[in-house]
Amino acid sequence: MDTLTVIKIGGNVIDDATALQRFLSAFASLAGPKILIHGGGKIATQVADKLGIQTTMVEGRRITDQPMLEVVTMVYGGLVNKQIVAKLQTLDINAIGLTGADASTVLAKRRPVKDIDYGMVGDIEEVDSGQIQFFLRQDLTPVFAPITYSTVGELLNTNADTMASAIAVDMVRHNQVTLVYCFEKKGVLKDPTDDNSVINELTPTLYADYKAVGAINKGMIPKLDNAFKALDKGVSKVIICHADEVAQAVTQGAGTTLKK
Amino acid sequence: MDTLTVIKIGGNVIDDATALQRFLSAFASLAGPKILIHGGGKIATQVADKLGIQTTMVEGRRITDQPMLEVVTMVYGGLVNKQIVAKLQTLDINAIGLTGADASTVLAKRRPVKDIDYGMVGDIEEVDSGQIQFFLRQDLTPVFAPITYSTVGELLNTNADTMASAIAVDMVRHNQVTLVYCFEKKGVLKDPTDDNSVINELTPTLYADYKAVGAINKGMIPKLDNAFKALDKGVSKVIICHADEVAQAVTQGAGTTLKK
């Protein structure tokens, strides 16, 4: 069984044309079937600003009213997604840009209002991994924008980290799966002030220890909780690494590898 | 062999939420495999205006500089395409939104500058009908935004009528094909001032006659020239009809049917 690599690339790389090109070349060089999930970056906020639509973030999450939903649909589902697809085509990767609505790949439900009304934000209900597998078998490389849909035809803004993890977990039915989160650091750091203090392997026990001493900081905790959950649900390996090191991380163990 | 229906829906319907919903319901009701190609409508111009990007049209064609290309990629490839896909999903049509870059379905070349520099506008070079057929065989319904790509990774703005005709012509390799242009009139009119003077059947000879007496006016001529070319290249039937009458046009002969 081929190992499938599911990679999430964050907004900071999307915002930097040179860094994005470097990342896409590395992504294209990876052997075997692969899936890319991209974030949105600051372009959505910039476009919203110019359109006179105010951006409100609560704990790093975008409040998505109807006008903001239209902005993220345009920017993530249109501009960013199609630019990535066209670039991958020149790198001989037959990419296909998708939102969750396309081919009903990722169904979600509008998040119920509790303390905060996030608006048109989706919590994932179901991934159609059979459909995704069918694209992979045809040598297509799915490139997902972080937009899903609901059974009543709403488009919903969805966290790209969560989308990557949900897709990776469901793809376990068909493949051995490696999930890779690319971001702006070389991995999970022992010392947040030292970029070279990368933890090579992280187990749940070690993770608890680092949290206890405060070495692993607040922003990393939801990402790592999510990543350990993916391992529990059958993903073989989770890697957290710098976007520039994605090829080395997958093949030679750069970055941080999470183990059960 | 199933008859494949390739339908182009224009911007005037895209701009009108109620008319779009009516059209999509009729589209969903059509039996057999089908493909939708949509135009962009005025939303691109409105978004461009708000972003401070000037719209220049020459003979009904949009001059597409780099900022305008980003707008049409956002609006056609993102907003309009994904809204249509999500709506079709609620109508039990497993739609998949595509630009020509996705799965390398429609390759184009940037139009050479002659009298007018149209900018980032694509002339279609090649349709991968095998890839499109593969989606259809999986009961997916392709929904194309009028954006193509070039071998150097440019996204290119492409006329939706031309894209519909190029796709229909190439799909002849796999299916018997009916090509339908939906617009705001009930068909090709004998008398442009009388909405009920629809010509039921139009042959090249009749077309020449109507042009000679000036009954068929300037705007229809490129559309009809294009349509007759599609017939010459193997498309079985071309229909020109009102968006509201697409189901009757395909099954009961409403609108204008072009014959060789």
Interface residues (C-beta under 8 A of the other chain):
Chain A: V47 K50 L51 G52 E70 T73 M74 V75 Y76 G77 G78 L79 N81 K82 Q83 V85 A86 K87 Q89 T90 N94 A95 I96 G97 L98 T99 A101 D102 A103 S104 F134 Q138 L140 I147 Y149 T151 V152 G153 E154 L155
Chain B: V47 K50 L51 G52 E70 T73 M74 V75 Y76 G77 G78 L79 N81 K82 Q83 V85 A86 K87 Q89 T90 N94 A95 I96 G97 L98 T99 A101 D102 A103 S104 F134 Q138 L140 I147 Y149 T151 V152 G153 E154 L155
